[in-house]
Amino acid sequence: MSETMNFDAPAFTAHGTPRDRVALPSSTFDGTVNMPVMHQAVKAYLANQRQGNHATKTRGFVVGGNQKPWKQKGTGRARAGSTRSPVFVGGGTVFGPLTHGHEQKLTKQVRALARKSAFNARAREQALIVIDHFAYDKPKTSQIAELVARLDASDKKVLILTDGAKPSVYLSARNLKRVEVRPYSDVTAYDILWSDVVLVEALALGSTLAPVAEKSLEKVKAKKAPVTPEKAAKAAKAVAKAKADAPKKAAAAAKKAAPKAVPKAVPKVAAKKAAPKSAAKKAPAKKSAPKTKGK
C-alpha cells in the first residue's frame, strides 16, 4: 500500500508541555506501508534471537549398550542388538531436535523499507509524537513516568527514540516496564511495531524546534495497566486458596503460642538420696603385675 501523503505530528517538550504540531520529513513519512516486507523483517528478527542449542541424543550418542542383551535365537523374545535402541527405556531419540542455526539475513534495502513502513504505519495511526529535546541533567525515573502519563500512554507500550545515545534518558526509563529507549539510528522495524506509541526527538528527524517556556503543570498519576481475564482469574484463585488455608494457619499459630507445661521441681530430699547412688562408682580393679618368665 503506497500513496504520497504529508504527515504532521503533535509535539511536546521533554516535561510534557504541549507545542504546535510539527511537519514530518517527507523522505521517510510518505505513506509507504509494505505489509509483506514488515512481516519478513519481524520474522527474521525473532528467528535471529534464537540460540539454536536444542539437542537430543540419537542411539549413536547414548552411553552404553555395546553388548548384545540376549542371544539371537532360542529365547522366544524379539531379536535385539543393543539396549540403546529407541525401543528400550534409556535408549536414543528418533528424529529429535538437533543443534542448528536459525539465522535469517535481509538485504539493507529490505530492512530500510520495513523500517520506513513501520514509521508510516504509526504516523497513520496518529501514534507518533515529537519531543523537542531531551535535556535531562541527571537520570530520574519520575521524569519519564510523568511525561508518559501526560501523553496518556501509561497503559501502553512506549518507544522513545533519541538523537544518538543519551544515558540519562535510558537510565530514567530503565525501571519502567512498558517503556523502551533506543537511538533513532539503531531502531528496527520490530521495535517500532512492538510499541503502541513512538516518541521521537526532533533533532533525530532533522528539525530544530525553538525552546518554549515550560508551563507549571500538575503532577499526573500513571494509570495502571488493565487487568486481563487470566490475571483476574489467577488473583481470585489465590484469594480463595488463602481463605481456605486461613483456619489451618490460625490453628498452627495458636498451638505454637500455647504455654508449654513446666515440669515439677524435684524435692531436695529425694535429690539428696538419689545423688549418692548415681555418684557411687565401683573402684577400678587393681591390675595384677605381669608375670616374669623364669630363667
JOSUL-V568378 format. One record per helix or strand. SS is the DSSP state (A for helix, B for strand). FROM is the first residue (numbers start at 1). TO is the last residue. If there is no record, write none. Layout:
{{SS	FROM	TO} {SS	FROM	TO}}
//
This chain:
{{B	8	12} {B	18	23} {A	35	48} {A	108	124} {B	128	131} {A	141	150} {B	158	162} {A	167	173} {B	179	183} {A	184	186} {A	189	194} {B	197	201} {A	202	205} {A	229	257} {A	268	279}}
//
